[in-house]
Amino acid sequence: MLYLVPTPIGNLEDMTYRSVRILKEVDYILAEDTRSSRPLLQHYAIDQPLYAHHAHNEQESSLQVVTDLKAGKSVALISDAGTPGISDPGFYLLRACVAEGLAVSCLPGASAVIPALVGAGLACDRFHFEGFLPHKKGRQSRLDYLADLPNTFALYESPHRLEKCLQQLAKVCGEERQAVVCRELSKKFESFHRGNLSELQAFFKAHPDKVRGEIVIVVEGQTEKKKKKDKYAKFKKAPKRPELD
């Protein structure tokens, strides 16, 4: 069986008992970056063979994994942090196993987007997850699409692109759109910076020391402001006085 095993996004204590057990029982482990994963495995005394599985070798690696699974071996896939397949390698291998009728199990566990959405305090009963925006081609069209979404949306961003991303979001969504920049989730310096997009852009421009670590940007939906305006519209204009006889 192929196991997709989530790993902590920062705090090593977020590893589940089941995840540790599976990683100790499989024949070998695939990791996005063996250098990043080895400290985690050492922390939990996991000494199974470890091999690289990333964007540059996933097709060749997947063929070997499928062959091994057909031979009765068990394999676990982990990424550098979070759940494999969510903005990380894993989807190609999963599809290859499904196409061959091989058993796959995805364990529940750490993922940056869910604690960011819940902790942001914006409506999250329905939401859109964008992942990473394209760096160049197609970026503007994705921003335009996100700006019109009726529900809260979340996206990942790297520290050196944060200010530019907030500037672009303010342009397409409007400067007053509420948002939250979530940093270093589950780590010592975890933080939630709340405000409208204009305020957030100004804050991070003035505090470059805060632009570090893993970042999730959560932005309220396009219709939320409209609903609030409609709700209180009747109080904005005083009623006309009745004409006196």
Salt bridges, closest charged atoms under 4 A:
GLU25 OE1 - ARG21 NH1 3.03
ASP33 OD1 - ARG35 NE 3.20
GLU100 OE1 - LYS70 NZ 2.85
ASP125 OD2 - ARG126 NH1 3.80
GLU130 OE1 - HIS128 NE2 2.76
GLU130 OE2 - ARG142 NE 2.77
GLU157 OE2 - ARG139 NH2 3.48
GLU184 OE1 - LYS187 NZ 3.51
